[in-house]
């Protein structure tokens, strides 16, 4: 019998899954400002802290003559006699303080490294000398909002230089549009939580006024009582009115100062972006 040989067909190698392409980060300049995204959490935490401060610090028995807490012996006890409006005003004040610190950190990152005025002058000089590579290096070193916007505009500048299909006016429009889009993407992060500060500027005054009115109502009720007026009730009403007025003014003043200060910083960044953007468009128009 003929020997039978089993010829095994070579097995085809199992198809390998293509490796996922590693995403490339084309944005060399990123501000990464960060900041508190959800201010409602801050307000809630500040409210809890305000209630605890009101009950256990201002309302400590050591701040009064006796456990009835009728007669305060120091300023903390007097603040406690301000009534239920005090924790609300204290919440507003703590919120303003926290958001002020948060915006300080965020805008310090957005300002980048070095002096913005010098950065603007150096980039304009590089553009004047047609040295786009140097302008890009300056943006990478700056690492701020202005640098990120200018870098995105320079990328479009180079793209328009290499384009041979569009007309000059179309190229200028494209560069200007890129500048505006990059600026629009940065602005929400810069202005984050500033509307809350603006709201607290008015809200603090109104809540303080409400506490003042409630305190005066108590005072007049004590005066209108038959017989000799209750001095304790009278002083309690006056204390409530004055404490709430003071807290309301302090909250509104701090919020107003912070809002105007940070708005001015953002405006300075916007002016710098506009100045370099105008220089970029003008340079392209003059050299192409």
C-alpha positions in Angstrom: 0.0 0.0 0.0 1.1 3.4 -0.9 2.1 5.3 2.1 -0.4 8.1 2.8 1.2 11.4 3.8 -0.8 14.0 5.6 0.1 17.3 4.0 -1.0 20.0 6.3 -1.8 23.3 4.7 0.0 26.2 6.3 -2.3 28.2 8.4 -2.7 31.8 7.5 -1.6 34.1 10.3 -4.5 35.6 12.3 -5.3 39.1 11.2 -3.8 41.6 13.6 -5.9 44.5 14.6 -4.4 47.8 13.5 -2.9 49.7 16.3 -4.8 52.8 17.3 -3.1 55.8 16.1 -1.6 57.9 18.8 -3.4 61.2 18.9 -1.1 64.1 18.2 -1.5 67.3 20.1 -1.2 70.0 17.5 -1.7 72.8 20.0 1.8 73.6 21.2 0.6 76.5 23.4 -2.2 76.0 25.9 -3.1 78.1 28.8 -4.9 75.5 30.9 -6.3 78.1 33.2 -8.5 75.8 35.1 -10.5 77.3 38.0 -13.7 76.4 39.8 -16.3 75.3 37.2 -19.3 74.9 39.5 -19.6 77.8 41.9 -22.8 76.4 43.5 -20.6 73.9 45.4 -18.5 76.8 46.7 -21.7 78.6 47.8 -23.0 75.5 49.6 -19.7 75.0 51.4 -19.5 78.6 52.4 -23.1 78.5 53.7 -22.2 75.5 55.9 -19.1 77.2 57.2 -21.1 80.4 57.8 -23.7 78.6 59.9 -21.0 76.8 62.0 -19.2 80.1 62.6 -22.4 81.8 63.6 -23.4 79.1 66.0 -20.1 78.0 67.6 -17.9 81.1 67.3 -20.2 84.1 67.4 -22.7 82.2 69.6 -20.2 80.9 72.1 -21.5 81.4 75.7 -18.2 83.0 76.6 -19.2 86.0 74.5 -22.2 86.7 76.8 -22.8 87.5 80.4 -24.9 84.4 80.9 -26.2 81.3 79.0 -29.3 83.1 77.9 -27.1 85.0 75.4 -29.1 88.2 76.0 -26.3 90.6 76.9 -23.1 90.3 74.7 -19.8 91.4 76.3 -17.7 91.7 73.1 -17.9 92.2 69.4 -18.5 88.5 68.6 -21.5 88.4 70.8 -22.8 91.6 69.3 -22.5 90.1 65.8 -24.4 87.0 67.0 -27.3 89.3 68.1 -27.5 90.4 64.4 -30.0 87.6 63.9 -30.7 85.0 61.2 -29.6 87.3 58.4 -26.0 87.1 59.7 -25.2 83.6 58.3 -26.7 84.6 55.0 -24.5 87.7 54.8 -21.5 85.7 56.0 -22.1 83.2 53.3 -22.0 86.0 50.7 -18.8 87.4 52.2 -17.0 84.0 52.3 -18.1 83.3 48.7 -16.6 86.6 47.6 -13.3 85.8 49.4 -13.1 82.3 47.9 -13.9 83.4 44.4 -11.4 86.3 44.7 -8.7 83.8 45.5 -9.8 81.5 42.7 -9.8 84.3 40.1 -6.4 85.5 41.3 -4.9 82.0 40.7 -6.6 81.5 37.4 -5.8 84.9 35.9 -2.2 84.6 37.1 -1.9 81.5 35.0 -3.6 83.3 32.1 -1.2 86.2 32.3 1.6 83.8 31.4 5.3 84.2 32.1 7.0 87.5 31.8 5.7 91.0 31.1 2.8 91.1 28.7 3.8 94.5 27.4 7.3 93.3 26.5 5.8 90.2 24.9 3.6 92.3 22.7 6.5 94.5 21.7 8.8 91.5 20.9 6.1 89.7 18.8 5.5 92.9 16.8 9.2 93.3 16.2 9.4 89.7 15.0 6.5 90.2 12.7 8.1 93.4 11.4 11.2 91.4 10.6 9.1 88.6 9.0 10.5 86.2 11.5 7.4 84.0 12.2 9.5 81.3 13.8 10.8 83.7 16.5 7.2 84.9 17.1 6.1 81.3 17.7 9.0 80.7 20.1 7.9 83.8 22.0 4.4 82.4 22.3 5.6 79.1 23.6 7.7 80.9 26.2 4.8 83.1 27.2 2.4 80.3 27.9 -0.5 82.6 28.6 -3.8 83.5 27.1 -2.3 86.1 24.8 0.4 83.7 23.7 -2.1 81.0 22.9 -4.3 83.2 20.8 -1.4 84.7 18.9 0.1 81.3 18.3 -3.2 80.1 16.8 -3.2 83.2 14.6 0.4 82.6 13.5 -0.5 79.0 12.4 -3.2 80.4 10.2 -0.7 83.0 8.9 1.7 80.3 7.8 -1.2 78.3 6.2 -2.3 81.4 4.2 1.3 82.0 3.1 1.4 78.5 1.6 -2.0 78.7 0.0 -2.0 79.6 -3.7 -5.8 79.4 -4.4 -7.3 82.1 -2.3 -7.1 85.8 -3.0 -5.3 88.2 -0.7 -8.5 89.6 0.8 -9.8 86.1 1.5 -6.5 85.3 3.3 -6.7 88.4 5.4 -10.3 87.6 6.3 -9.3 84.1 7.3 -6.5 85.3 9.5 -8.8 87.8 11.2 -11.5 85.2 11.7 -9.0 82.8 13.3 -7.9 85.5 15.7 -11.5 86.2 16.7 -12.3 82.5 17.2 -9.3 81.9 19.3 -10.1 84.9 21.5 -13.7 83.8 21.8 -12.6 80.4 23.1 -10.4 82.0 25.8 -12.8 84.6 27.1 -15.3 82.3 28.9 -12.5 80.8 31.0 -11.2 84.2 31.8 -14.6 85.6 32.8 -15.7 82.5 34.7 -17.3 83.3 38.1 -17.1 87.1 37.6 -20.9 87.3 37.0 -21.3 85.9 40.5 -19.0 88.6 42.0 -21.1 91.2 40.1 -24.3 89.7 41.5 -22.9 89.7 45.1 -22.1 93.4 44.7 -25.8 94.2 44.7 -27.1 91.2 46.6 -24.9 91.9 49.6 -26.2 95.4 49.9 -29.8 94.3 49.6 -29.5 91.5 52.1 -27.8 93.9 54.5 -30.6 96.3 54.0 -33.1 93.6 54.7 -31.4 92.8 58.0 -31.3 96.5 58.9 -35.0 96.8 58.3 -35.8 93.7 60.4 -33.6 95.1 63.2 -35.3 98.5 63.2 -38.7 96.7 63.3 -37.7 95.0 66.5 -36.5 98.2 67.9 -39.7 100.0 67.2 -41.7 97.1 68.6 -39.8 97.4 71.8 -40.5 101.2 71.9 -44.2 100.7 71.2 -44.6 98.3 74.1 -46.9 99.5 76.9 -45.1 100.9 79.9 -41.3 101.4 80.0 -39.6 100.1 76.8 -37.7 96.9 77.0 -34.1 98.0 76.9 -32.9 94.5 76.0 -35.2 94.1 73.0 -34.4 97.7 72.0 -30.6 97.0 72.0 -31.1 93.7 70.3 -33.0 95.4 67.4 -30.4 98.1 67.1 -27.5 95.5 67.1 -29.2 93.5 64.4 -29.7 96.6 62.2 -26.1 97.8 62.6 -24.4 94.4 62.3 -26.3 93.5 59.1 -25.6 96.9 57.6 -21.9 96.4 58.3 -21.8 92.9 56.8 -23.7 94.1 53.7 -21.4 97.0 53.1 -18.3 94.9 53.6 -19.5 92.2 51.2 -20.6 94.6 48.5 -17.4 96.7 48.7 -15.1 93.6 48.5 -17.1 92.2 45.6 -17.1 95.5 43.7 -13.3 96.0 44.1 -12.6 92.4 43.0 -14.9 92.5 40.0 -13.4 95.8 38.7 -9.9 94.6 39.4 -10.2 91.3 37.5 -12.2 92.9 34.7 -9.4 95.4 34.2 -6.9 92.5 34.0 -9.0 90.8 31.4 -9.4 94.0 29.4 -5.6 94.4 29.3 -5.2 90.9 27.9 -7.8 91.7 25.3 -6.1 94.9 24.3 -2.8 93.0 23.9 -4.5 90.4 21.7 -6.1 93.1 19.5 -2.8 95.0 19.2 -0.9 91.9 18.0 -3.8 90.8 15.8 -3.8 94.1 14.1 0.0 93.9 13.6 -0.3 90.3 12.2 -2.9 91.3 9.6 -1.0 94.4 8.7 2.2 92.5 8.2 0.5 90.0 6.0 -1.1 92.7 4.0 2.1 94.6 3.5 4.3 91.5 2.6 1.9 89.5 0.4 
